[in-house]
Amino acid sequence: MNVIAYDKSISEAPLANATAQLEQCSAMTVEVAGITQNVTTEQRPFEADASDGYAMVQTTESGDGAPLQVYTTVAEKNGVIVTIGVSTADEASIQAVNDTLDMILERV
């Protein structure tokens, strides 16, 4: 699990149109060094006590067929941006991330 928190003032519109962008680009294919990766995103419910934010699961499947799922949530509260990600997108990991986000936001 990784956690990043920073003051909103150091970023230029960090969450502007983020949800709209997720809706517009929910699948893409990337080719790097002859390896094709199919990337899909699925929006997840965002229920944190924050003024703005989103949650998503991103699944990447490479040429060898091994999928990698990452759960990420981003929240803004009182001028602070909090990003938390975990490279295992099972329900227990997602719940741990959401609980951690709630604890951080209580202190912001």
One Martini backbone bead per residue (centre of mass of N, CA, C, O) as a GRO file, in nm:
protein
  108
    1MET     BB    1   0.098   0.035   0.022
    2ASN     BB    2   0.024   0.371  -0.078
    3VAL     BB    3   0.093   0.709   0.051
    4ILE     BB    4  -0.032   1.038  -0.044
    5ALA     BB    5   0.028   1.376   0.081
    6TYR     BB    6  -0.095   1.708  -0.018
    7ASP     BB    7  -0.100   2.021  -0.117
    8LYS     BB    8  -0.298   2.163  -0.353
    9SER     BB    9  -0.107   2.413  -0.436
   10ILE     BB   10   0.113   2.215  -0.595
   11SER     BB   11  -0.129   2.176  -0.793
   12GLU     BB   12  -0.291   2.152  -1.112
   13ALA     BB   13  -0.587   2.048  -1.101
   14PRO     BB   14  -0.600   1.738  -0.980
   15LEU     BB   15  -0.943   1.677  -1.013
   16ALA     BB   16  -1.008   1.781  -1.278
   17ASN     BB   17  -1.214   1.573  -1.453
   18ALA     BB   18  -1.160   1.278  -1.352
   19THR     BB   19  -1.432   1.135  -1.388
   20ALA     BB   20  -1.470   1.199  -1.687
   21GLN     BB   21  -1.212   1.055  -1.781
   22LEU     BB   22  -1.290   0.773  -1.685
   23GLU     BB   23  -1.542   0.750  -1.870
   24GLN     BB   24  -1.389   0.799  -2.149
   25CYS     BB   25  -1.133   0.603  -2.034
   26SER     BB   26  -1.176   0.253  -1.981
   27ALA     BB   27  -0.993   0.180  -2.244
   28MET     BB   28  -0.666   0.042  -2.345
   29THR     BB   29  -0.378   0.029  -2.568
   30VAL     BB   30  -0.036  -0.079  -2.517
   31GLU     BB   31   0.290  -0.040  -2.679
   32VAL     BB   32   0.599  -0.194  -2.555
   33ALA     BB   33   0.851  -0.348  -2.680
   34GLY     BB   34   0.632  -0.561  -2.814
   35ILE     BB   35   0.423  -0.512  -2.580
   36THR     BB   36   0.095  -0.581  -2.497
   37GLN     BB   37  -0.146  -0.366  -2.329
   38ASN     BB   38  -0.440  -0.403  -2.140
   39VAL     BB   39  -0.650  -0.133  -2.022
   40THR     BB   40  -0.869  -0.108  -1.739
   41THR     BB   41  -1.147   0.073  -1.593
   42GLU     BB   42  -1.315   0.087  -1.264
   43GLN     BB   43  -1.549   0.223  -1.100
   44ARG     BB   44  -1.590   0.311  -0.764
   45PRO     BB   45  -1.710   0.372  -0.478
   46PHE     BB   46  -1.736   0.702  -0.322
   47GLU     BB   47  -1.746   0.760   0.055
   48ALA     BB   48  -1.589   0.984   0.149
   49ASP     BB   49  -1.501   1.260   0.362
   50ALA     BB   50  -1.521   1.468   0.088
   51SER     BB   51  -1.520   1.711  -0.168
   52ASP     BB   52  -1.342   1.504  -0.340
   53GLY     BB   53  -1.336   1.214  -0.569
   54TYR     BB   54  -1.205   0.870  -0.621
   55ALA     BB   55  -1.250   0.528  -0.750
   56MET     BB   56  -1.036   0.246  -0.868
   57VAL     BB   57  -0.988  -0.017  -1.108
   58GLN     BB   58  -0.689  -0.145  -1.252
   59THR     BB   59  -0.637  -0.339  -1.549
   60THR     BB   60  -0.353  -0.540  -1.653
   61GLU     BB   61  -0.276  -0.692  -1.970
   62SER     BB   62  -0.044  -0.889  -2.100
   63GLY     BB   63   0.098  -1.103  -2.325
   64ASP     BB   64   0.104  -1.336  -2.087
   65GLY     BB   65  -0.189  -1.292  -1.920
   66ALA     BB   66  -0.112  -1.133  -1.662
   67PRO     BB   67  -0.290  -0.989  -1.426
   68LEU     BB   68  -0.319  -0.646  -1.300
   69GLN     BB   69  -0.436  -0.506  -0.993
   70VAL     BB   70  -0.545  -0.167  -0.907
   71TYR     BB   71  -0.612   0.032  -0.624
   72THR     BB   72  -0.760   0.366  -0.629
   73THR     BB   73  -0.759   0.666  -0.421
   74VAL     BB   74  -0.899   1.003  -0.426
   75ALA     BB   75  -0.873   1.295  -0.207
   76GLU     BB   76  -1.046   1.600  -0.097
   77LYS     BB   77  -0.948   1.805   0.197
   78ASN     BB   78  -0.878   2.105   0.307
   79GLY     BB   79  -0.642   2.121   0.072
   80VAL     BB   80  -0.605   1.805   0.062
   81ILE     BB   81  -0.429   1.540  -0.092
   82VAL     BB   82  -0.525   1.190  -0.122
   83THR     BB   83  -0.333   0.894  -0.199
   84ILE     BB   84  -0.431   0.548  -0.257
   85GLY     BB   85  -0.257   0.230  -0.305
   86VAL     BB   86  -0.308  -0.110  -0.438
   87SER     BB   87  -0.192  -0.432  -0.582
   88THR     BB   88  -0.466  -0.546  -0.446
   89ALA     BB   89  -0.817  -0.593  -0.559
   90ASP     BB   90  -0.944  -0.694  -0.315
   91GLU     BB   91  -1.176  -0.649  -0.072
   92ALA     BB   92  -0.977  -0.627   0.170
   93SER     BB   93  -0.792  -0.410   0.043
   94ILE     BB   94  -1.007  -0.199  -0.012
   95GLN     BB   95  -1.094  -0.167   0.283
   96ALA     BB   96  -0.816  -0.078   0.390
   97VAL     BB   97  -0.798   0.178   0.223
   98ASN     BB   98  -1.062   0.313   0.318
   99ASP     BB   99  -0.986   0.318   0.619
  100THR     BB  100  -0.729   0.486   0.586
  101LEU     BB  101  -0.862   0.730   0.460
  102ASP     BB  102  -1.049   0.796   0.695
  103MET     BB  103  -0.823   0.847   0.905
  104ILE     BB  104  -0.691   1.081   0.755
  105LEU     BB  105  -0.944   1.270   0.715
  106GLU     BB  106  -0.993   1.317   1.023
  107ARG     BB  107  -0.701   1.492   1.035
  108VAL     BB  108  -0.766   1.730   0.812
   0.00000   0.00000   0.00000
